[in-house]
């Protein structure tokens, strides 16, 4: 029997989250590795699952809110986050905030990769 060619090796998914002013104990920097889950992220399995869900729906979970988006003028608090690293072979450098309804929804779509805010 001839061995099958091995599947293409997928690049490592490794992200560094730096969170400030979330009102939780999750402020600070932590690393998340996926496929398999690991790192010092507080919930690596759940965080990787949230990112995988967003990605599998054809979305780029790190895409900023469009400049022409119509967003509610709801302030979600002072929390900010920066995510850097590699996801599905792409370099990531994304910033998150909770300044309006669109930004809040973007943040919440990645909970628990990003912390639920207080």
BALOBA-1460 file (C-alpha; in Angstrom, 3 decimals):
// residues 118
<rec num="1" residu="x" x="0.000" y="0.000" z="0.000"/>
<rec num="2" residu="x" x="1.378" y="3.407" z="-0.975"/>
<rec num="3" residu="x" x="1.234" y="6.051" z="1.799"/>
<rec num="4" residu="x" x="-0.906" y="9.057" z="0.975"/>
<rec num="5" residu="x" x="0.789" y="12.395" z="0.558"/>
<rec num="6" residu="x" x="0.613" y="14.269" z="3.817"/>
<rec num="7" residu="x" x="-1.835" y="17.135" z="4.002"/>
<rec num="8" residu="x" x="-0.420" y="20.612" z="3.707"/>
<rec num="9" residu="x" x="0.888" y="21.767" z="7.035"/>
<rec num="10" residu="x" x="-1.122" y="24.675" z="8.308"/>
<rec num="11" residu="x" x="0.864" y="27.580" z="9.794"/>
<rec num="12" residu="x" x="0.639" y="27.976" z="13.540"/>
<rec num="13" residu="x" x="-2.173" y="30.158" z="14.807"/>
<rec num="14" residu="x" x="-0.692" y="32.241" z="17.615"/>
<rec num="15" residu="x" x="-2.078" y="35.537" z="18.839"/>
<rec num="16" residu="x" x="-1.098" y="37.934" z="21.605"/>
<rec num="17" residu="x" x="-3.975" y="39.799" z="23.244"/>
<rec num="18" residu="x" x="-3.279" y="42.994" z="25.197"/>
<rec num="19" residu="x" x="-6.392" y="44.158" z="27.053"/>
<rec num="20" residu="x" x="-6.867" y="47.356" z="29.072"/>
<rec num="21" residu="x" x="-9.668" y="48.849" z="31.145"/>
<rec num="22" residu="x" x="-12.039" y="45.870" z="30.767"/>
<rec num="23" residu="x" x="-13.102" y="46.070" z="34.404"/>
<rec num="24" residu="x" x="-12.169" y="42.397" z="34.806"/>
<rec num="25" residu="x" x="-9.209" y="40.391" z="35.979"/>
<rec num="26" residu="x" x="-8.308" y="39.724" z="32.330"/>
<rec num="27" residu="x" x="-6.504" y="43.023" z="31.743"/>
<rec num="28" residu="x" x="-2.931" y="42.481" z="30.626"/>
<rec num="29" residu="x" x="-1.244" y="40.476" z="27.889"/>
<rec num="30" residu="x" x="-1.740" y="36.812" z="27.136"/>
<rec num="31" residu="x" x="-0.940" y="34.407" z="24.324"/>
<rec num="32" residu="x" x="-3.441" y="32.170" z="22.562"/>
<rec num="33" residu="x" x="-2.380" y="29.260" z="20.391"/>
<rec num="34" residu="x" x="-4.952" y="27.310" z="18.391"/>
<rec num="35" residu="x" x="-4.867" y="23.992" z="16.553"/>
<rec num="36" residu="x" x="-4.270" y="22.672" z="19.214"/>
<rec num="37" residu="x" x="-5.436" y="25.199" z="21.855"/>
<rec num="38" residu="x" x="-2.849" y="26.456" z="24.308"/>
<rec num="39" residu="x" x="-0.965" y="29.428" z="25.635"/>
<rec num="40" residu="x" x="-1.633" y="31.375" z="28.813"/>
<rec num="41" residu="x" x="-5.026" y="32.706" z="27.645"/>
<rec num="42" residu="x" x="-7.621" y="32.164" z="30.428"/>
<rec num="43" residu="x" x="-9.900" y="30.035" z="28.178"/>
<rec num="44" residu="x" x="-7.904" y="28.724" z="25.210"/>
<rec num="45" residu="x" x="-10.404" y="26.113" z="23.953"/>
<rec num="46" residu="x" x="-13.370" y="28.473" z="24.073"/>
<rec num="47" residu="x" x="-11.361" y="31.363" z="22.601"/>
<rec num="48" residu="x" x="-10.146" y="29.255" z="19.673"/>
<rec num="49" residu="x" x="-13.712" y="28.028" z="19.106"/>
<rec num="50" residu="x" x="-15.014" y="31.625" z="18.955"/>
<rec num="51" residu="x" x="-12.335" y="32.589" z="16.420"/>
<rec num="52" residu="x" x="-12.957" y="29.442" z="14.375"/>
<rec num="53" residu="x" x="-16.738" y="30.144" z="14.308"/>
<rec num="54" residu="x" x="-16.198" y="33.667" z="13.009"/>
<rec num="55" residu="x" x="-13.692" y="32.479" z="10.426"/>
<rec num="56" residu="x" x="-15.832" y="29.538" z="9.247"/>
<rec num="57" residu="x" x="-18.701" y="31.930" z="8.507"/>
<rec num="58" residu="x" x="-16.459" y="33.589" z="5.942"/>
<rec num="59" residu="x" x="-15.684" y="36.546" z="8.169"/>
<rec num="60" residu="x" x="-12.330" y="37.985" z="9.068"/>
<rec num="61" residu="x" x="-12.734" y="38.317" z="12.847"/>
<rec num="62" residu="x" x="-10.007" y="40.956" z="12.907"/>
<rec num="63" residu="x" x="-11.428" y="43.216" z="10.184"/>
<rec num="64" residu="x" x="-12.076" y="46.750" z="11.507"/>
<rec num="65" residu="x" x="-15.526" y="48.295" z="11.378"/>
<rec num="66" residu="x" x="-16.045" y="49.965" z="8.017"/>
<rec num="67" residu="x" x="-15.589" y="53.745" z="8.067"/>
<rec num="68" residu="x" x="-19.009" y="54.166" z="6.427"/>
<rec num="69" residu="x" x="-20.874" y="51.827" z="8.820"/>
<rec num="70" residu="x" x="-23.931" y="53.309" z="10.488"/>
<rec num="71" residu="x" x="-23.498" y="52.562" z="14.192"/>
<rec num="72" residu="x" x="-25.623" y="53.331" z="17.226"/>
<rec num="73" residu="x" x="-24.168" y="55.960" z="19.514"/>
<rec num="74" residu="x" x="-23.926" y="53.650" z="22.487"/>
<rec num="75" residu="x" x="-20.794" y="53.811" z="24.598"/>
<rec num="76" residu="x" x="-19.664" y="50.404" z="25.833"/>
<rec num="77" residu="x" x="-16.976" y="51.577" z="28.220"/>
<rec num="78" residu="x" x="-13.253" y="52.304" z="28.106"/>
<rec num="79" residu="x" x="-12.041" y="48.757" z="27.336"/>
<rec num="80" residu="x" x="-9.487" y="48.424" z="24.541"/>
<rec num="81" residu="x" x="-7.582" y="45.503" z="23.107"/>
<rec num="82" residu="x" x="-4.850" y="44.919" z="20.581"/>
<rec num="83" residu="x" x="-4.401" y="41.544" z="18.931"/>
<rec num="84" residu="x" x="-1.185" y="40.713" z="17.089"/>
<rec num="85" residu="x" x="0.220" y="37.524" z="15.653"/>
<rec num="86" residu="x" x="-0.791" y="35.029" z="12.988"/>
<rec num="87" residu="x" x="-4.235" y="33.623" z="12.172"/>
<rec num="88" residu="x" x="-4.801" y="31.205" z="9.272"/>
<rec num="89" residu="x" x="-1.503" y="32.200" z="7.720"/>
<rec num="90" residu="x" x="-2.202" y="35.948" z="7.859"/>
<rec num="91" residu="x" x="-0.353" y="38.507" z="9.940"/>
<rec num="92" residu="x" x="-2.744" y="40.161" z="12.384"/>
<rec num="93" residu="x" x="-2.523" y="43.591" z="14.002"/>
<rec num="94" residu="x" x="-6.041" y="44.537" z="15.095"/>
<rec num="95" residu="x" x="-7.376" y="47.026" z="17.608"/>
<rec num="96" residu="x" x="-10.685" y="46.731" z="19.426"/>
<rec num="97" residu="x" x="-12.661" y="49.260" z="21.458"/>
<rec num="98" residu="x" x="-16.236" y="49.682" z="22.669"/>
<rec num="99" residu="x" x="-16.904" y="53.238" z="21.447"/>
<rec num="100" residu="x" x="-20.213" y="52.564" z="19.605"/>
<rec num="101" residu="x" x="-22.701" y="49.822" z="18.775"/>
<rec num="102" residu="x" x="-20.645" y="48.439" z="15.878"/>
<rec num="103" residu="x" x="-17.462" y="48.259" z="17.928"/>
<rec num="104" residu="x" x="-19.329" y="46.649" z="20.842"/>
<rec num="105" residu="x" x="-20.785" y="43.987" z="18.511"/>
<rec num="106" residu="x" x="-17.346" y="43.363" z="16.988"/>
<rec num="107" residu="x" x="-15.829" y="42.894" z="20.470"/>
<rec num="108" residu="x" x="-18.697" y="40.704" z="21.701"/>
<rec num="109" residu="x" x="-18.444" y="38.429" z="18.662"/>
<rec num="110" residu="x" x="-15.017" y="37.325" z="19.897"/>
<rec num="111" residu="x" x="-15.890" y="36.708" z="23.549"/>
<rec num="112" residu="x" x="-14.249" y="34.731" z="25.186"/>
<rec num="113" residu="x" x="-11.151" y="35.391" z="23.055"/>
<rec num="114" residu="x" x="-11.668" y="38.956" z="24.275"/>
<rec num="115" residu="x" x="-12.997" y="39.243" z="27.833"/>
<rec num="116" residu="x" x="-16.617" y="39.943" z="28.633"/>
<rec num="117" residu="x" x="-16.446" y="43.464" z="30.066"/>
<rec num="118" residu="x" x="-17.770" y="44.557" z="33.449"/>
